[in-house]
Amino acid sequence: MTANDPQNNNSPSPDRLAPSELVLLGVGSSFVVEYEETCLRLGINIAAYIRNTEDPAFATDIDKVITLEELTRDWVLKPVAFPLVTPAYRKNVFDLAIKTGFTWFPAMIDPTSILASTTQVGRGTFVNAGCTIGASCTIGELVLVNRAASLAHHVTVCDYASIGPGVITGGRVHIDKGAFIGTGAVLR
């Protein structure tokens, strides 16, 4: 699927449908506020924030925070996203979501980002605000492209990778599965 497709991800239907609401799983990270802002800009209601650890939740609407034990079938039928920066944490929470019964992992692309029409984006990927992704890029599943990153043409980002804020790549760069590229890095 390309950037011009409605939901811009490679997941089977119903992931191709733009959700009107979703749940966030793994809300012990302060990064949850970035997902909240993107959801606001996309008109997506956050139905619930699911805690998977004893850590405090960083949700703005604390009344919507629930635990895994409080999950019902209705919650599991909703699309889910993982507001986590660290690749291994994102992978672990994705595995937990699968085990719990979630099946809908839409890509979320902030409307302030620019993606070339030939860019392919995998399910569960999050492209934060102000990013630019060039022609013929392939972004894997559950990737984080953080605020103001700029990826040139023919870049491949493998599953679970995290691209930090302000990262710049040249063309034809390959970023390995689970890689963590720090803030402001330049890759050629």
Buried (B, 14 or more C-beta within 10 A) or exposed (E): BBBEBEBBBBBEEEBBEBBEEBBBBBBBBEBBEBBBBBBEEBEBEBBBBBBBBEEEBBBEEEEBBBEEEEBEEEBBBBBBBBBBBBBEBBBBBBEBBEEBEBBBBBBBBBEBBBBBEBBBBBBBBBBBBBBBBBBBBBBBBBBBBBBBBBBBBBBBBBBBBBBBBBBBBEBEBEBEBBBBBEEEBEBE
